[in-house]
Amino acid sequence: MQTIRLTMTQALIRAMIAQKIDVDGTIQPFFKGVWAIFGHGNVAGIGEALYEKRHEIPTLRAHNEQGMVHAATAFAKASRRHQAMACTSSIGPGALNMVTGAGVAHVNRLPLLLLPGDIFANRFPDPVLQQVEDFGNGTTSASDAFRPVSRYFDRITRPEQIIPAFQQAMRVLTDPADCGPATLSLCQDVQAEAFDYPVSFFEERIHRIRRPAPDPREVEEAVALIKQSRRPLVIAGGGVLYSGVEKELAEFCAEKGIPVGESQGGKSSLPTSHPFNMGGIGVSGTAAANEMAEDADLVIAVGTRLQDFTTGSWGLFKNPNMKILALNVQPFDTAKHRSLPLVGDAKVSLNAVRSHLKDWQADPAWAEKSREARKRWLESSARYQARPSEDQTTPPSDSQVIGAVQRVGLPTDTVVCAAGGLPAELQKHWQAEQPGGYHMEYGFSCMGYELAGALGAKMACPDREVIVMVGDGSYLMLNSEIATSVMLGHKLIVVLLDNNGYACINRLQQETGSAPFNNMWEDSQEMVNYPQIDFVQHARALGALAEKVANVDELSEAVTRARTADRTSVILIDTDPKAITEDGGFWWDVVVPEVSGREQVVQARSSYERFRAGQRIGN
């Protein structure tokens, strides 16, 4: 056996470079790059190995470990899981800063290779700087925190262990069903230790994302169930985009007269102009999608994990005879709520079902009802997005801001968002005409994802204009990757909506009967000074262009200017913290206290119990 003597991290980097992927006949590197913030747990080991191969795999400097993980995760999402990135940090706080980002990738089932530094395997210098000591377990380290948010976890305590560990990591990263973060925790002394590695470990490996076909018996059962239905509804999830089945799904629903509601992850699966696209579904969904969901006798769930925001906490479906056909590559998702499973790749499975439904159609009255519901909703949405009237004395609403951006938008634009009230308004109103035009992180709904995630999305799709819509709360939580976007030359357009606090949770707090408390600046206990934050100067200090606009017309003009700018632009606009889209939406199960001295809470609890009585049981 031919061998070559390398350090463990030299071997790891060479093996990563050798991984390729076949995307529609084009062979390209699977790993686009490595995000790195160096410290004493990785600078001398993997840092040296990355420098040695810097011309074959780029190393990207970030400003925050969580931010670089968000960027890597968003890159994988925008790449439809065809490519991935790796992230490396030191031990201790550097590693733990990546855990939140790992949770985002885990929940959203996106490929991400995490390479945190770890303590010394030989333990000679223990306790080292930043080491977490467990009084009862000598094997514990900070990187153990990655275990619950990793699809695969391994701690490398000997240099030869990287061979089987990396192979298992690649299995997870390229498996459509088990896809998620893989963590290889690299003991810092082992990073520099040498081993005679087999040359075969570094041979080119071409991965092809498999498309498992469904069991023929499940196809038969699925076809029979569809033929029995008269009022079917498709829920399109993120798996539609990952499978690339959006064209076939659009054709199927148009042919058969089936309305479609999109989850946050699945939005942009169908163009907004599709005659049966009802828009977003569920808690933050449109009136059209939710109206159809209430009366549907069959829900065809395609590539969705049926999160509570999608199902209205399982209170959305009112038809007592409603059944679920769950089409998913992951069997875990097909077993939920007594669903009939159809396990397989979405494209292969949908085509298999379609071939048996040539003469079948949904009830024509159902199709007509969906067209009417869609028409009413689009008219309503247009009113919410219209320019403010001359007598409007309050700042613009989120929906009016969205309208101002869309009026100067292009079909190729991608909007990025993650948390707060904006996801609800965007799911209702953003009109995506191309796949990937809507990039929402709402599996983990992680504040701080927006700016770093937009950077990753731009790296995946450099020819698209990436527009970030972010509130002041998320902006303050994580904004450092604005500097990274300027440094790397990946221009973003950032629309920053300032409503002076956490307005979304403030509204939710009051809906559950509680008093406004600790969410808006004005309701913060023991506040001495009201913060006057100069977001424009802050963004400029990070290297971006920045300006504040007074109204939505000026916002449209600023977005147009930003398209021709040579770097990231931040556009600030004040917004109304109270105004929301009243049309559409649905109940969300947020528990209200059973006992309270406040009458508002007592009333909210009574309302809560009425809604709970309508929940579908059988998770």
Long-range contacts (C-beta under 8 A, 24 or more apart in sequence): 1-198, 1-200, 2-198, 2-199, 2-200, 3-196, 3-197, 3-198, 3-199, 4-196, 4-197, 4-199, 4-202, 5-194, 5-195, 5-196, 5-197, 6-194, 6-195, 6-197, 7-45, 7-48, 7-49, 7-159, 7-191, 7-192, 7-193, 7-194, 8-45, 8-156, 8-159, 8-162, 8-186, 8-190, 8-191, 8-192, 8-193, 8-194, 8-195, 9-45, 9-46, 9-48, 9-49, 9-186, 9-191, 9-192, 10-48, 10-49, 10-52, 11-159, 11-162, 11-163, 11-195, 11-197, 11-201, 11-202, 12-46, 12-49, 12-115, 12-162, 12-166, 12-184, 12-186, 13-46, 13-49, 13-50, 13-52, 13-53, 13-57, 14-53, 14-201, 14-202, 15-162, 15-166, 15-201, 15-202, 16-57, 16-86, 16-113, 16-166, 17-53, 17-56, 17-57, 18-202, 18-203, 18-204, 18-205, 19-170, 19-205, 19-207, 20-204, 20-205, 20-206, 20-207, 21-82, 21-83, 21-174, 21-206, 21-207, 21-208, 21-209, 22-206, 22-207, 22-208, 23-82, 27-206, 28-83, 29-57, 29-83, 30-83, 30-84, 30-173, 30-174, 30-207, 31-57, 31-83, 31-84, 31-85, 31-86, 31-113, 32-58, 32-75, 32-79, 32-83, 32-84, 32-85, 32-459, 33-57, 33-58, 33-59, 33-60, 33-85, 33-86, 34-58, 34-59, 34-60, 34-85, 34-86, 34-87, 34-88, 34-115, 35-59, 35-60, 35-62, 35-68, 35-69, 35-71, 35-72, 35-85, 35-86, 35-87, 35-88, 36-60, 36-61, 36-62, 36-68, 36-87, 36-88, 36-89, 37-61, 37-62, 37-63, 37-64, 37-65, 37-68, 37-88, 37-89, 37-90, 37-94, 38-88, 38-90, 39-89, 39-90, 39-91, 39-94, 39-117, 40-90, 40-91, 40-117, 40-128, 40-129, 40-130, 40-188, 41-89, 41-90, 41-91, 41-92, 41-94, 41-95, 41-116, 41-117, 41-118, 41-130, 41-188, 42-88, 42-89, 42-90, 42-115, 42-116, 42-117, 42-186, 42-188, 42-191, 43-90, 44-188, 44-191, 44-192, 45-117, 45-186, 45-188, 45-191, 45-192, 46-88, 46-115, 46-117, 46-186, 46-191, 49-191, 50-88, 60-484, 60-488, 61-484, 61-487, 62-481, 62-484, 63-480, 63-481, 63-483, 63-484, 64-97, 64-452, 64-478, 64-480, 64-481, 65-89, 65-94, 65-95, 65-97, 65-98, 65-101, 66-97, 66-98, 66-100, 66-101, 66-448, 66-452, 66-478, 67-101, 67-448, 67-451, 67-452, 67-478, 67-480, 67-481, 67-484, 68-98, 68-101, 68-452, 68-481, 69-98, 69-100, 69-101, 69-102, 69-104, 69-105, 69-112, 69-114, 70-101, 70-104, 70-441, 70-446, 70-448, 70-449, 70-452, 70-453, 70-456, 70-478, 70-481, 71-452, 71-453, 71-455, 71-456, 71-459, 71-481, 71-484, 72-101, 72-105, 72-112, 72-456, 73-101, 73-104, 73-105, 73-108, 73-110, 73-112, 73-441, 73-453, 73-456, 74-416, 74-439, 74-441, 74-449, 74-452, 74-453, 74-454, 74-455, 74-456, 74-457, 74-460, 75-456, 75-457, 75-459, 75-460, 76-105, 76-110, 76-111, 76-112, 76-456, 76-460, 77-108, 77-110, 77-439, 77-441, 77-456, 77-457, 77-460, 78-414, 78-436, 78-439, 78-456, 78-457, 78-460, 78-461, 79-460, 80-241, 80-242, 80-244, 80-436, 81-110, 81-111, 81-176, 81-179, 81-209, 81-242, 82-209, 83-460, 84-111, 84-112, 84-113, 84-173, 85-112, 85-113, 85-456, 86-112, 86-113, 86-114, 86-115, 87-112, 87-113, 87-114, 87-115, 88-115, 88-116, 88-117, 89-115, 89-116, 89-117, 90-116, 90-117, 90-130, 91-116, 91-117, 91-118, 91-119, 91-128, 91-130, 91-131, 91-141, 91-142, 91-143, 91-188, 92-129, 92-130, 92-131, 92-132, 92-142, 93-130, 94-130, 95-142, 95-143, 95-145, 95-146, 95-185, 96-142, 96-145, 98-146, 99-145, 99-146, 99-149, 100-446, 101-446, 102-146, 102-149, 102-150, 102-181, 102-183, 103-149, 103-444, 103-446, 104-441, 104-443, 104-444, 104-446, 104-449, 105-149, 105-180, 105-181, 106-149, 106-150, 106-151, 106-180, 106-181, 107-443, 107-444, 108-238, 108-265, 108-441, 108-443, 108-444, 109-179, 109-180, 109-238, 109-330, 110-179, 110-180, 110-181, 111-172, 111-173, 111-174, 111-179, 111-180, 111-181, 111-182, 112-173, 112-180, 112-181, 112-182, 113-169, 113-173, 113-181, 113-182, 113-184, 114-146, 114-150, 114-181, 114-182, 114-183, 114-184, 115-183, 115-184, 115-185, 115-186, 116-142, 116-143, 116-146, 116-183, 116-185, 116-186, 117-185, 117-186, 117-188, 117-191, 118-142, 118-143, 118-155, 118-156, 118-185, 118-186, 118-187, 118-188, 119-187, 119-188, 120-187, 120-188, 120-189, 121-157, 121-158, 121-187, 121-189, 121-190, 122-189, 141-185, 143-183, 143-185, 146-181, 146-183, 146-185, 147-183, 149-181, 150-180, 150-181, 150-182, 150-183, 151-178, 151-179, 151-180, 151-181, 151-182, 152-182, 152-183, 153-182, 153-183, 153-185, 154-183, 154-184, 154-185, 155-185, 155-187, 156-184, 156-185, 156-186, 156-187, 156-190, 157-187, 157-190, 158-190, 158-193, 159-190, 159-193, 159-194, 159-195, 160-195, 160-197, 163-197, 163-198, 163-201, 170-205, 170-207, 174-207, 174-209, 175-210, 176-209, 176-210, 176-211, 176-212, 176-242, 176-243, 176-329, 176-345, 177-212, 177-329, 177-330, 177-331, 178-330, 210-345, 211-243, 211-344, 211-345, 211-347, 211-348, 212-329, 212-343, 212-344, 212-345, 212-348, 213-344, 213-345, 213-348, 213-349, 213-352, 214-342, 214-343, 214-344, 214-348, 214-349, 214-352, 215-343, 215-344, 218-340, 218-341, 218-342, 218-343, 218-344, 219-342, 219-349, 219-352, 219-353, 219-356, 220-356, 221-340, 221-342, 222-325, 222-327, 222-340, 222-342, 222-353, 223-353, 223-356, 223-357, 225-298, 225-323, 225-325, 225-340, 226-298, 226-300, 226-325, 226-353, 226-357, 226-360, 227-357, 227-360, 228-298, 229-297, 229-298, 229-323, 229-362, 230-297, 230-362, 230-363, 230-366, 231-292, 231-295, 231-296, 231-297, 231-298, 231-319, 231-362, 231-363, 231-366, 232-256, 232-258, 232-296, 232-297, 232-298, 232-299, 232-300, 232-362, 232-366, 233-258, 233-259, 233-260, 233-261, 233-292, 233-293, 233-296, 233-298, 233-299, 233-300, 234-258, 234-259, 234-260, 234-261, 234-299, 234-300, 234-302, 235-260, 235-261, 235-262, 235-263, 235-266, 235-281, 235-299, 235-300, 235-301, 235-302, 235-304, 235-306, 235-310, 236-260, 236-261, 236-262, 236-263, 236-266, 236-269, 236-270, 236-302, 236-303, 236-304, 237-263, 237-265, 237-266, 237-301, 237-302, 237-303, 237-304, 237-305, 237-310, 238-263, 238-265, 238-266, 238-303, 238-304, 239-266, 239-302, 239-303, 239-304, 239-328, 239-329, 239-346, 240-266, 240-269, 240-302, 240-303, 240-346, 241-265, 241-266, 241-268, 241-269, 241-303, 241-435, 241-436, 242-303, 242-346, 243-303, 243-329, 243-345, 243-346, 243-347, 244-347, 245-302, 245-303, 245-346, 245-347, 245-350, 246-270, 246-435, 248-347, 248-350, 248-351, 248-354, 249-302, 249-346, 249-350, 250-274, 252-350, 252-354, 256-357, 256-360, 256-361, 256-362, 257-361, 257-362, 257-363, 257-364, 257-366, 257-367, 257-370, 258-300, 258-362, 258-367, 259-288, 259-289, 259-292, 259-366, 259-367, 259-370, 259-373, 259-374, 261-285, 261-286, 261-289, 261-290, 261-292, 261-293, 262-289, 262-427, 263-304, 263-307, 263-309, 263-310, 264-309, 264-310, 264-423, 264-427, 264-440, 264-442, 264-443, 265-304, 265-440, 265-442, 265-443, 266-302, 266-303, 266-304, 267-427, 267-430, 267-432, 267-438, 267-440, 268-432, 268-434, 268-435, 268-436, 268-437, 268-438, 269-435, 271-432, 271-433, 271-434, 272-431, 272-432, 272-433, 273-433, 275-371, 275-374, 276-367, 276-370, 276-371, 276-374, 277-374, 278-370, 278-373, 278-374, 278-377, 279-374, 279-377, 279-381, 279-427, 279-428, 280-427, 280-428, 281-310, 281-316, 282-309, 282-310, 282-311, 282-312, 282-316, 282-586, 283-308, 283-309, 283-310, 283-312, 283-313, 283-424, 283-585, 283-586, 283-587, 283-588, 284-309, 284-423, 284-424, 284-425, 284-427, 284-428, 284-584, 284-585, 285-427, 285-428, 285-584, 285-585, 285-586, 286-377, 286-381, 286-427, 286-428, 286-584, 287-373, 287-376, 287-377, 287-380, 287-583, 287-584, 288-370, 288-373, 288-374, 288-376, 288-377, 288-584, 290-316, 290-584, 290-585, 290-586, 291-373, 292-369, 292-370, 292-373, 293-317, 294-318, 294-319, 295-319, 296-322, 297-321, 297-322, 297-323, 298-322, 298-323, 298-324, 298-325, 299-323, 299-324, 299-325, 300-325, 300-327, 301-325, 301-326, 301-327, 301-328, 301-333, 301-339, 302-327, 302-328, 302-346, 302-350, 303-327, 303-328, 303-329, 303-346, 304-328, 304-333, 305-330, 305-333, 305-336, 306-333, 306-336, 306-337, 307-442, 307-443, 308-588, 308-589, 309-442, 309-588, 311-616, 312-586, 312-587, 312-588, 313-587, 313-588, 313-589, 313-615, 314-615, 314-616, 314-617, 314-619, 315-586, 315-587, 315-589, 315-611, 315-612, 315-614, 315-615, 315-616, 316-586, 317-616, 318-614, 336-619, 337-616, 337-618, 337-619, 338-618, 377-583, 377-584, 380-583, 380-584, 381-428, 381-429, 381-583, 384-428, 384-429, 384-581, 384-583, 385-429, 387-552, 387-553, 388-551, 388-552, 394-576, 394-578, 394-579, 395-573, 395-574, 395-575, 395-576, 396-551, 396-552, 396-573, 396-575, 396-576, 397-425, 397-575, 397-576, 397-579, 397-580, 397-581, 398-422, 398-425, 398-497, 398-575, 398-579, 398-580, 399-425, 399-428, 399-429, 399-579, 399-581, 400-552, 401-469, 401-495, 401-497, 401-552, 401-555, 401-573, 401-575, 402-426, 402-429, 402-430, 402-469, 403-429, 403-552, 404-552, 404-553, 404-555, 404-556, 404-559, 405-467, 405-469, 405-495, 405-555, 405-556, 405-559, 406-430, 406-431, 407-556, 408-556, 408-559, 408-560, 409-467, 410-465, 411-437, 412-437, 412-463, 412-464, 412-465, 413-437, 413-464, 413-465, 413-466, 413-467, 414-438, 414-439, 414-457, 414-461, 414-464, 414-465, 414-466, 414-467, 415-439, 415-467, 415-468, 415-469, 416-440, 416-450, 416-453, 416-454, 416-457, 416-466, 416-467, 416-468, 416-469, 417-441, 417-450, 417-468, 417-469, 417-470, 418-442, 418-445, 418-446, 418-447, 418-448, 418-449, 418-450, 418-453, 418-474, 419-445, 419-446, 419-447, 419-448, 419-449, 419-450, 419-471, 419-474, 420-447, 420-471, 420-473, 420-474, 420-502, 420-503, 420-504, 421-471, 421-503, 421-504, 421-507, 421-580, 422-469, 422-470, 422-471, 422-497, 424-504, 424-580, 424-581, 424-585, 425-580, 425-581, 426-469, 428-581, 428-584, 428-585, 429-581, 436-461, 436-464, 439-466, 447-473, 447-474, 447-477, 447-478, 448-474, 448-477, 448-478, 449-474, 449-478, 450-474, 450-475, 451-475, 451-478, 451-479, 451-481, 451-482, 451-485, 451-492, 451-494, 452-478, 452-481, 452-484, 454-485, 454-492, 454-494, 455-481, 455-484, 455-485, 455-488, 455-490, 455-492, 458-485, 458-490, 458-491, 458-492, 459-488, 459-490, 462-490, 465-493, 465-563, 466-492, 466-493, 467-492, 467-493, 467-494, 467-495, 467-559, 468-492, 468-493, 468-494, 468-495, 469-495, 469-497, 470-494, 470-495, 470-496, 470-497, 471-496, 471-497, 471-498, 471-499, 471-503, 471-504, 472-496, 472-497, 472-498, 472-499, 472-500, 472-501, 472-533, 472-535, 473-501, 473-502, 475-535, 476-533, 479-538, 479-539, 479-542, 480-542, 482-539, 482-542, 482-543, 482-544, 482-568, 482-570, 483-542, 483-543, 485-544, 485-567, 485-568, 486-542, 486-543, 486-544, 486-567, 486-568, 487-543, 489-567, 490-568, 491-565, 491-566, 491-567, 491-568, 491-569, 492-568, 492-569, 493-559, 493-562, 493-563, 493-568, 493-569, 493-571, 494-539, 494-544, 494-568, 494-569, 494-570, 494-571, 495-555, 495-559, 495-571, 495-573, 496-535, 496-539, 496-570, 496-571, 496-572, 496-573, 497-573, 497-575, 498-535, 498-572, 498-573, 498-574, 498-575, 499-574, 499-575, 499-576, 499-577, 500-577, 501-577, 503-577, 503-578, 506-577, 507-578, 507-580, 508-590, 511-590, 511-604, 512-590, 512-592, 512-601, 512-604, 512-608, 513-592, 513-596, 513-598, 513-600, 513-601, 513-602, 513-603, 513-604, 513-605, 514-598, 514-600, 514-601, 515-598, 515-600, 520-577, 535-570, 535-572, 536-570, 536-572, 539-570, 539-572, 543-567, 543-568, 544-568, 544-569, 544-570, 545-569, 545-570, 546-570, 546-571, 546-572, 547-571, 547-572, 548-572, 548-573, 549-573, 587-611, 589-615
